[in-house]
Each structure stands twice: as structure tokens, then as C-alpha cells.
């Protein structure tokens, strides 16, 4: 009869490690979304007034608020929204390898088992 160890088998910690990677990716995506919205909003307010003044000087005392709104406000916000996904993917691609090393060490899961959870980030 073989000897049985008194210690219970080690629990599978792969779901915990995958959840940790998901939390980090979500935090990164939210941070990039916040940056891509806050910066254009901060630019759009002065941009609107700058375009108003520019129209007054160039056209000669007349300004079209619609043009100022479209170019000064909508354009920066639209570009910021467009850049959100690209920025998040770029950051995730740069951070995925150190994260995999750290999480695999912390949760004692082989790195190869965790790579499948990060495959969409590498595309």
C-alpha cells in the first residue's frame, strides 16, 4: 500500500491568477479612458475661446459659435475617444510580460498556463 501524504493537495490557483490579470487589465483600460477624456476636455475649453477670438480677428468682428464648437470642442473629444482603444492596447502589450511573471510567481501557477488569458491583449 503506497504511503499517502498527510498534507492535502495544493488548490488550483489559476482562477485567482486569471482574475488578478483581468483586474489589472480593467484598471489599465479605465485609466487610459480617463486620460483620453480628461486631456481633450481640458484642451477643448480654451480651444473654443481661442477659436472665437481668432474668428473675431480674421473675419472682422464676427464669430460663428458652431464652427468654434465643432473645431475647438468636438474635434479634440472625438480624437480622444478614438485614441482610447489604441492607447489601452499599447499599454497592455507593454505590461503583459512583467505581469505574467509577477502573477505566476505570486500564485504559483506556471506562466504557460496564464498566457492564454492574455492572448487578446497581444493582437
Rosetta blueprint (number, residue, H / E / L):
1 X L
2 X L
3 X L
4 X L
5 X L
6 X L
7 X L
8 X L
9 X L
10 X L
11 X L
12 X L
13 X L
14 X H
15 X H
16 X H
17 X H
18 X H
19 X H
20 X H
21 X H
22 X H
23 X H
24 X H
25 X H
26 X H
27 X H
28 X H
29 X H
30 X H
31 X H
32 X H
33 X H
34 X H
35 X H
36 X H
37 X H
38 X H
39 X H
40 X H
41 X H
42 X H
43 X H
44 X H
45 X H
46 X H
47 X H
48 X H
49 X H
50 X H
51 X H
52 X H
53 X H
54 X H
55 X H
56 X H
57 X H
58 X H
59 X H
60 X H
61 X L
62 X L
63 X L
64 X L
65 X H
66 X H
67 X H
68 X H
69 X H
70 X H
71 X H
72 X H
73 X H
74 X H
75 X H
76 X H
77 X H
78 X H
79 X H
80 X H
81 X H
82 X H
83 X H
84 X H
85 X H
86 X H
87 X H
88 X H
89 X H
90 X H
91 X H
92 X H
93 X H
94 X H
95 X H
96 X H
97 X H
98 X H
99 X H
100 X H
101 X H
102 X H
103 X H
104 X H
105 X H
106 X H
107 X H
108 X L
109 X L
110 X L
111 X H
112 X H
113 X H
114 X H
115 X H
116 X H
117 X H
118 X H
119 X H
120 X H
121 X H
122 X H
123 X L
